[in-house]
């Protein structure tokens, strides 16, 4: 699994950082930062949940 984020689409809701803080954070402007582009299998469920709940649909999970 590989994770990417389209920062141009991000609205800064912070759902991703709250749901999966090991993988996502926010910069000083509140936009998504991907901390671990290739997270471990133990994070698969929470990464998919973060992507599903992103209001801007800016997170992509590539399996």
N, C-alpha and C positions, 0 to 999 in steps of 0.2 A: 504494500500500500504506500502511495505517495500522496502528500497533501499540498495543495497550492491554494492561494487566495488572490482574488482580484481586488486590490486595494482601491481601485477607481470606483468600484461598486459598493464598497464597504460604507455603512452608515454609522458605524461606531456604537452599536448597541451593546457590545461586550458579552453577548451570549456565549460565544465560542470560548473566550477566556475564562468564563465562569464554569462552563461545562467540561473543559479540558485544558486546565492551566499548564499541564506538562507540554502541550503542543502549541497552544495559542497564547498570545499576549496582545496588548494594545500599545501603540506608540504615544507620544505626547499629545497628538491630535485625536487620539481615540481610535485610530484605524488599526485593523488587524495586522498582527505580525505572526508569521509561522515560525515557531521556535525549533520544531523538529519536523523536517520535511518527510522523513521516513520514520514514523513512530513504530514502536513495537506492537506486536500482535495483541498484547494486553490492553492496548488503548484503542483498538479497532471500534468497539461499540460506542465509546464516548466521542470519538472523532466523527463517526457517522451521525450521531445525534446532534453534535454541534453544527455540522453541515446542513442537516435537515431543518434545524431551527433557526438558521441564519436568515433574518428578515430580508436581507438584500441578495441572498443566494450567491454570495461572493466566495464561498469555500467550495473547493472541488476535491473529491477523493478519487484517486486513480488506483483501481485495484489491479 
